[in-house]
Amino acid sequence: MKLLYTFALVGLLGLALGDAEDVLNLTKENFTETIKGDVPTLVKFYAPWCGHCKKMASAYIEAATELKGKVVLADVDATIEKDLAQEYGVQGFPTLKLFQGGQMVQDYSGGRDQKSIVNFMVDALRPILSELTKELITALL
């Protein structure tokens, strides 16, 4: 019985903590393909040695897990992908940028906690949802 409780607790913690696999790891090989869609994509440019990056990592993962299937949260290791970081004007770490339709839409300057990231991405979905609603209403008329 204890073993069952242990597995249940581990499962609940996994849901609460998020899954690192829910954050896409972008490189120069998959960056353009990932950002070109209509789905809002938040890209975090980071450095592995950066204290602020390490501090926000769990919140970013938790947000990615919560938003999975709705938007994309991704990471770029700017110490490896220096050309991408330079192309998008990354000056410090972490730098977060919102992409949609292949374009950089907005710099993220909000909080580094899960709730702030989730709220920002939900707001990024609003124009898409609004357009879908308009199309549905038109189709019904």
C-alpha positions in Angstrom: 0.0 0.0 0.0 2.9 2.4 0.8 4.3 1.7 -2.7 1.0 2.7 -4.2 0.9 6.0 -2.2 4.5 6.6 -3.3 3.7 6.3 -7.0 0.6 8.5 -6.6 2.7 11.2 -4.8 5.4 11.0 -7.4 2.7 11.4 -10.1 1.1 14.4 -8.4 4.5 16.0 -8.0 5.2 15.4 -11.6 2.0 17.2 -12.6 2.7 20.1 -10.2 6.3 20.5 -11.2 5.9 20.1 -14.9 7.8 18.0 -17.4 11.0 19.4 -18.9 10.1 17.6 -22.2 7.3 20.1 -22.6 9.8 22.8 -23.3 11.2 22.5 -26.9 15.0 22.7 -27.3 15.6 24.8 -30.3 18.7 24.9 -32.4 19.5 26.6 -35.7 18.3 23.4 -37.4 14.7 23.6 -36.0 14.2 27.2 -35.0 12.7 28.6 -38.2 10.3 25.6 -38.6 9.2 25.9 -35.0 8.4 29.6 -35.1 6.8 29.8 -38.5 3.4 28.5 -37.5 0.4 30.4 -36.3 0.7 29.0 -32.8 2.3 31.6 -30.4 5.8 30.5 -29.4 7.7 31.9 -26.5 11.4 31.4 -26.8 13.7 31.8 -23.9 17.3 32.5 -24.8 19.5 31.4 -21.9 23.0 30.6 -20.8 23.6 27.5 -18.7 25.7 29.4 -16.2 23.1 32.2 -15.7 21.7 32.4 -12.2 18.5 34.1 -13.3 18.0 31.5 -16.0 18.4 28.7 -13.4 16.0 30.4 -11.0 13.2 30.7 -13.6 13.7 27.2 -15.1 11.1 25.4 -13.0 8.5 28.1 -13.5 9.1 28.0 -17.3 8.7 24.2 -17.3 5.6 24.3 -15.2 4.1 26.9 -17.6 5.0 24.8 -20.6 3.3 21.8 -19.0 0.1 23.8 -18.2 0.0 25.3 -21.7 0.9 22.1 -23.6 -1.1 21.7 -26.8 -2.2 25.3 -26.8 1.1 27.3 -27.3 4.8 26.4 -27.5 7.4 27.3 -25.0 11.0 26.7 -26.1 14.6 27.2 -25.1 17.6 28.3 -27.0 21.0 27.8 -25.4 22.6 31.1 -26.5 26.1 30.0 -25.7 25.8 27.4 -28.4 23.4 29.1 -30.8 25.3 32.4 -30.9 24.1 33.3 -34.3 20.4 33.0 -33.3 21.0 35.1 -30.2 22.8 37.7 -32.2 20.1 37.7 -34.9 17.4 38.5 -32.3 19.4 41.0 -30.4 19.9 39.0 -27.2 22.0 41.2 -24.8 21.4 39.4 -21.5 20.0 36.3 -20.0 17.3 35.2 -19.9 15.7 37.0 -22.8 12.2 35.9 -23.8 10.6 36.7 -27.1 7.2 35.9 -28.5 7.1 34.6 -32.1 4.1 33.9 -34.4 3.9 33.4 -38.1 7.7 33.3 -38.4 8.0 36.8 -37.0 9.2 38.1 -33.6 6.0 39.7 -32.3 7.0 41.0 -28.9 9.7 41.0 -26.2 8.5 39.5 -22.9 9.2 41.7 -19.9 6.8 40.2 -17.4 7.4 38.2 -14.3 9.6 35.1 -14.2 7.0 33.0 -12.4 4.6 30.4 -13.9 1.4 32.5 -13.5 2.9 35.5 -15.3 4.2 33.4 -18.2 0.9 31.5 -18.5 -1.1 34.8 -18.4 1.1 36.3 -21.1 0.7 33.3 -23.4 -3.1 33.2 -22.8 -3.2 36.9 -23.9 -1.2 35.9 -27.0 -3.9 33.5 -27.9 -6.7 36.0 -27.6 -6.4 37.4 -31.2 -6.5 33.9 -32.6 -9.5 32.9 -30.5 -11.3 36.2 -31.5 -10.7 35.5 -35.2 -12.0 31.9 -34.8 -15.1 33.2 -33.0 -15.8 35.7 -35.8 -15.4 32.9 -38.4 -17.8 30.7 -36.4 -20.4 33.4 -36.1 -20.1 34.2 -39.8 -20.5 30.5 -40.7 -23.6 30.3 -38.5 -25.3 33.3 -40.2 
